[in-house]
Amino acid sequence: MSNKQGTDAAAKTFRGRLPGPPVFESKLEEREYVKFRLAQAFRIFGHRGYDEGIAGHITVRDPIKPDCFWVNPYGLHFKLIQPSDLLLVSHRGEIMDESGQKDGPFRLLNVAAFMIHSAIHTARPDVMCAAHSHSIYGKAFSTLGRMLDPINQDVCAFYDDHVLYKQYNGIVLDEIEGKAITEALGSKKAAILQNHGLLVATSSIEATVHFYITLERCCEVQLLVDATAAANGRRTVLIDPADAAATSKLLGSQATAWLKGNMQFMVLEQQEGVRYKGAA
């Protein structure tokens, strides 16, 4: 679905002007904004408990050098990440020097982050931001080797728009595995990595944050529903495929996800008392 289609679908749910992403006067200004936003995204993940030691990463494509992406440094907790901590990495694995912080203990690149995200950003020019984490419910659900069922309205956002990567081959330390994950993802926005965790890739940082949070919650609900149904000898009632597909057009759109994801950043800014310097 295009952004325009997503905007049109989202507009059906309310009356008034739909908020949208900011417009920048220069690519330099856009770069500063996405770095600020990416650092916020890590802190949101950290506050939600999506951290697991050194595991997990979020990347955003650089507006100036689209063959590079910004990523968290190896060994720094999500809750502590600031824009100056981020690494700019080329699709060849080179750490560039545009970060403003060239020395210090947190200038190491997570090899797994590079292998997965470089493959996604190379193959999918539509992807601005991708996130992978070992969050609890996604990690638990991934052991079942199955996809999510259309059991409620929220999960319909992923109806026919998520995949199962069926094989765990250890820590992703080579290009072959990163490319295999990317090929399995295809044109979808989310993947359940079997025995591993969750992966989301979308057109904005806000949409990625929203869809990741929603995907994690959907895994939690699926686990609860499956356990309850099994304990009571019941079969879960599924949403009709046509209704699930229609719901997906709205809840699964990038425009709707940007709006919902932006709400998470609004809460963080209220809590921290810090907004982007160029914000109105």
N, C-alpha and C positions, 0 to 999 in steps of 0.2 A: 504494500500500500504506500502511495506517495505521501509526502508531508501535507500536500494540499488536501488529498482525500481524508487524511487523518484529521486535519483541521475542520473540514466540513462535517465529518462525523461527530467530532467533539462538540461542535457548535450546536448540534441538535439537542444537547442535554441542558442547555441554559439559555438565557437571554442576556445580551450584552457583548462587549468586546472581549475576545479571547486573548489573554496575555501570551507573550511569546518571548523567545530568546532575544538578548540585547543585540543592537547593531553597533559595529565598531568603525571608528574613523580610519584605523590603520591595522595592518596585520600585527604590528608590534603590540598595540593595545589589546588585540584579541589574544595574543600569546600570553600576556600578563594575566588576562582574565581567566583563561582556561587553566593556567597553573594555579591560580588562587582557588578556582573551583575544584580542581582535582585534589588539592590538599584538603579542602573541606570534605570531599567525598571520602577520603581515607578516614578522617576523624568521625564522620557519620558511621562508617563501617566499624570503627573501633568502639564507638559507644554502643553499638548494637551487638558486640561480641563476635563479630565476623573475623576476628584475628585468631591465629593459631600459631604462635611463635613467629617463625620467619616465613611461614606459608602465606600465600595470597598476594594478589597484585591487581592494580587498576592502571590502565594506560589511556592516554588521550593523544590523538594525532596532532602534531605540531602544525599550526596554521601557516607558518613561514616555510618550513621544510616538511612537506607532507610525506616524505619518505623517512621521517623520524617520528618518534613518539616519546612522551614524558611518562616516567614510571617511578615508583617508590624505590628508594635505595634498600639494599639488603641489610637487615639488622636493626631497622628503626621502627618502633611501634607505630601502628596506624594513628593512635591518638595524639602522637607528637609531631606528625608530619606537617611541615610548612612549605610554602612555595619554593623557598631557597634550597630545600632538601632534595627536591625532585631531580632526577637524571634525565637528560635528553639523550636518547639512544637511536642510532641509525638502524635500518633494517638489516645491516650487516653486523650489528652487535658492537659498534663503536660508541663509546661514551663521548658525547660532544661537550664543548666548553661554554655553552650559552646559559648554563644554570645560574651563574653568579657565585657559585661555591665550588672551587676547584680542589680544595684540600679538606681533610678531616676524616674521621673514622667511618662515616656513612657515605662512601662513594663507590660502593661495590654493587655490581649488577647481579640480580638473581637470574641464573641461567635458565631456570624453568620459565620465568616471566618472559624472558627474551624469546625462547623457542616457541611458546604458545602465541604471544602477542605479535611478534614480528610476522608470523605466518598469517594471522588473521588480518592485520593491517595491510599486508601486501596483497592478499587475495580479495579483500573486501574494501574497495575505496569508499563505500557507503558507510563504513564503520568509523565513527569518530572516537568512540570510547568503548573499551572492553574491560570486564571485571571477572576475576576468578577468586574464589575463597573456599576455605574448608569450614563453612558455617555448619552448625550442628545438625539441623534438620535436613539440609541438602546432602550432607555427608551421610547421614543415616539412610535417607531414601535412596541414595545412589547405590546402596548395596543390594537393592532388590532387582536391579537389572530390568527396569521397566520405565515407561513414561507416565506422566500424570494423566488421570482421567478427567473428563469434563463433569466434575461433581458439584461445582458451584459457579457463581457468576465471575468471581475473580480469576479463577484458573482458566477461564475461557480466553483470557488475554494471550495464553500460550497455545490455544487450540490450533493444531496444524502449523505451529510456529516454534516448536522446540524438538530437539532430537535426543536420542540416547547414544552416547559414545560407548560401545559395548565392551571394550577391552582395557583393562588396567595393565600397563607395561612398566610400572615403577615411576620414579620421579622423571619428569620430562626434561631430559638432558641432551637430546639430539633433534636435528631438524626433521627427521622422518616422523617422529611422534607428534611434533607441533603441526606438521602438514596434515597428518592423519586426522587430528582433532578438527582442523580447519575444514578438511574435506567432508567430515561427518556433519559439521555445523551447516555447511552449504550456505544457503541464503537465509537461513533462520536466524532468530535473535537470541536463542538460548539453547544450552545443551546441559544435559545431566551426564557428568563424566562418571562412569561406573566405578564404584569403590573409591571415589575420589572427592567429588564435590560438584559445584555449580559453575557455569560460565554464561555470561550475558554479553552481547555485543550489539550496540545501537548507534544512532546518529548523534547522540549528545550525552554529556556527562549526567545530566539530570534524568534522562530516560533510562540510562543504564542503572543508576542508583535505584530508581523506582522499580524497574523490572527485577532487579536482583532481590530487593526486599520482598516484593510480591512473590517471586519464585520460591524463596526460602519459606515464606508463610504457607504457600500452597503445598510444599513438601510436608510441612508440619501437619496441616489439615488432612492430607492424604493418609499419613501415618495414623492419625487419630481415627479417621473414618474406617480405614481397613481393620484396625484393631477392634473397634466397636462392632463392626459388622460381623467379624469372625467370632467374637465372644457371644453374640446374640443369634448366630445362625441366620443372618440376614444378608441379602445382596444389596449393594449400594445402588441407588437410583441415579442413572446418568442423564445428563441434559441431552435432548435431541440434537443430533449432529447439525441440522440446519439452524437451530437456535444458537448453538455454540459458535458456529461460524459467523452468524450475524452479530453476536455479542463481541466476538474477537475483532471485528472491523472497528469497533469503537474503543474497547478497552485495550486492544493490542496495538493501537496506532502510536506512532512516534510523537505526534503532537499532544495527545492525551497524556502520554507518559512524561513528556517534558513538564507539563503543567503540574502533574502529581509529584514528580521528583523535585520540582522547584520548591514545593512546600516543605520538604525535608531540610533544604538549605535555609529557608526562612526561619525554621525552628532553631537550627544551629546558630545562625547569626544573632537571634534573640538571646540565646543562652550565652554566647561568647562576647556579645557586644561589639563584634567586628564585622564590617561589610567591605566589599571591594571598594577601593578608593574612588573608582569612577562611577559607582552606583549613585542613582539619583536619590 
